[in-house]
């Protein structure tokens, strides 16, 4: 299908509410201006055959106009008018060869592809469409003296975003007759003209930048974070014997021969801690809890695991999930797996669903197969959230 949409990006405002000498549409995020991001949001859609950018009169004929004209997808740059409606009309004059238009704010740099595509599809079907998001906060009505005088039913309320899609002939006609008062977006003009405007789902991240805080939110969406993923493995083995009860994954198995070790000899926790520490490149449990240190004699391994979780958290890591394999002839752990998962998850500060736990026997082979000991191996996935280089 031949492109049947044009884009009009309205960038003629001076952003007086934002403050500072540089208009918000020229602030930099991830190596591009806010305006360039807005243009890219529209020009990347395959239905769009070209984008017209409307600039302030003071920007025309200079370096900024030349820069904008060089961007991919930009087919024209035109001078804006005294009001938003005037600027939109001048943009529309340059797209008369197209059947449809997407009108987009220069201050919305995070209009993602699914939103743009939904507007395109609904505009083709209905002639006009805008993206909206729900009003999630309670809405109050206030008087001139800032007293609350009522609560507005928000069930039917929506917040409008851009890009807004229209048949070119409809929006040109509507703007000619709408007047200048109260036309805060082009959808208002269609409403006044008696046209029905379809609604599609918007995106809460598709914010309009009006303040420095908004700019930082957009920066977070566009520059994002890189997920530094780390994998670690752990293994621990203890021989059976002594008088202490058998504790595995924080759960006591009464009537079973326990394990010999400096702490409580919980091989499940020990393997898990080694995997977590290894993924974070922070050594092993012997470095953090030395076996010759009397402070850790008989220590509760669940408490040690909580300490490990705190230490890797301080280093900027968080655990994505743990997977544990117990190697033992006895006991049968299946009836108590959920209990063990809950205990392990609580120690490491995880949801129980992020802890995998199963067991296998050694088919009577070797020392473990003869029941002389119990072992556990573990895999841990960690991530560290780090700002992308700017």
Protein Blocks (a to p, Z undefined) as FASTA:
>chain_A
ZZfbdcdddfkbgolmngpjbdfklpceehiafklmmmmmmmmpmkbgbdcddddfklgo
iaklmmmmmpghiabdcdddfblklmmmmmmmmmmmpmbdcdddfklmbbcfklmmmmmm
mmmmnopacdddddfbdcddddfkopafbdcdfklgccddddddddfklmmmmmmmnojn
hpabfklmmmmnopacddddddfklccdfbfklmmmmmmmmnopadddddddddddddee
djbdcdeehiacehiacdddfblopaklmmmmmmmmmmnonajfklmmcfklmklgoiaf
klmmmmmmmmmmmnopacfbdcdddddfbdcfklmmmmmmmmmmmmnopafklpccdddd
ehhpajklnopaccddddddddddddddZZ
